[in-house]
Amino acid sequence: MRPSDVILPVSLVIGHVLGQNCPSYSNYALSRNPPLSTGAYKLAYQRPTPECRTFNSSLIEDAINQAKDDIYDADLFRLFENTFPNTLDTAIKWRGVAANNSEEELAFVITGDINAMWIRDSANQIAPYKTVLKSATDDIASVFRGVINMQARYLIISPYCNAFQPPPESEMPPVSNGGTYSVTPSYDRNVVFTCNFELDDFGGFLQLSHDYYNATGDVDFFGKFQWIPAVQSVLAASEAMRKPTYGPDGKWMPPAYSFQSLTMSASGTLGNNGMGSPVNDTGLVRSPFRPSDDSAMFDFNIPANMMLSRYLDSTSKIMDRLPNAPKGLSQEMRDMAAEIREAINHWGIVNAPNGQKIFAYEVDGFGGQNLMDDANIPSLLSAPFLGYVDKDDPVYQNTRAFVLSRSNPWWCAGPYINAVGSPHIRPGAAWPMSAIMRAMTSDDDGEIIEAVKEVLRSTDGYGLIHESVDSFDTSSWTRQWFTWANGLFGQMVMDLAERKPHILKESFQPFFIEKD
């Protein structure tokens, strides 16, 4: 029996059980649930009971059991135990199959406390499980396939949109976000939740495809359903968003995408009647909105272009192996990847105030440049994590020094956590996600240990990774249920178990505690 033959009945049973007998995780995560960890931080236990988890994986449970032997510190293990499975425990809102193809697996993954599926978030939520994925027959493999297929459908229908409603097959009603928008191209609100064009959505889709293929070698999957048309949609939209504001003759060219909304926040809409600021002909791809969902200062977001270039190139190797792929499509992917990389080298590397060469966060091709970094991934800090550059690349090292310093206007320093923040919240609100990424892009034991310590002391006893935390007051935080950041922390621990297992034998207590 094929796994897809049993997916729909299982998903319906799960939905029934969770709906009637299980507490809302939004409420559950606001309690410091027992038993508390035995370390000084006394972290809550935040996993639902097995019957209330949205997906149970023996591979994940095996990884958690192995980590219990690998990790010395009780609080560090508790945080890993809570966070690594958090997406599977709480956010696989529905699994099933396509109405027109019983072999096409689908998975609708909510971002946590918001009942919609973000392309970028869902890719990042599932990606940490590549650390245990080995085969297309593994239990977790069906979730990867379901998410990739769901993303492919959305990217074909509305490639300029970022967050989506449940599929009709789920029989879950669409929800309103309460906003008032004027967007070009238009979209169906029964399909789309929000329509901020964020270039990293394309990168996220391709990255998850890369992760699944690299782990399983299951090339046949990519030729069966909608992956090829989704890649074509990504390429077409990317090409449209590379066009400059003015043609060779100087005539204004209307953009492919515009966005206006009624909002109290300047970062929630685009200026210039929804068209954003003008851009020059650079070869880069516009991203009017950042990975944080905030509007850009300048539309060429360098980290998002890095991500797209890297994963267009890597997934072109999948396309090469598909007999039903249109001729020349894989080369088109490689060509765009190379052109974007060349454009980043030309337009995205600028002079820092100290005279060193660094990557800008955003540029416009007219000389406008935004020197900052944002905690949300893709970020400049995450460039090696994305596979775009090596950790020891000199421009990256200069950029890293800039990002992790007061030179970065969104560097948030204080007695509890020192990390990059985001305009999405406010100055002084550090994002633990950035501290996690700092550890994942460092080979320095001291830097990694300090970053992990800061994350541990930032949870306010809840044992989950918050979106942001005040650097001077850990009781002031946002979002109790943020599965993307939770999964990233789990991925960091799995990464350390592979490349620096001795760090997991360290004590991360604020003072020495004897352990039996």
Secondary structure, 3 states (H helix, E strand, C coil): CCCHHHHHHHHHHHHHHHHHHCCCHHHHCCCCCCCCCCCCCCCCCCCCCHHHCCCCCHHHHHHHHHHHHHCCCHHHHHHHHHHCCHHHHHCEEEEEEECCEEEEEEEEECCECCCCEEHHHHHHHHHHHHHCCCCCCCCCHHHHHHHHHHHHHHHHHCCCCCEECCCHHHCCCCCCCCCCEEEECCCCCCCEEECCCCCHHHHHHHHHHHHHHHHHCCCHHHHHCCHHHHHHHHHHHHHHCCCCCECCCCCECCCCCEEEECCCCHHHCCHHHHCCCCCCCCCCCCCCECCCCCECCCCEEHHHHHHHHHHHHHHHHHHHCCCCCCCCHHHHHHHHHHHHHHHHHHHHEEECCCCCEEECCEECCCCCEECCCCCCCCCCCCCCCCCCCCCCCHHHHHHHHHHCCCCCCCEECCCCCCEECCCCCCCCEECHHHHHHHHHCCCCHHHHHHHHHHHHCCCCCCCCCCCEEECCEEEEEECCCEHHHHHHHHHHHHHHHHHCHHHHHCCCCCCCCCCC
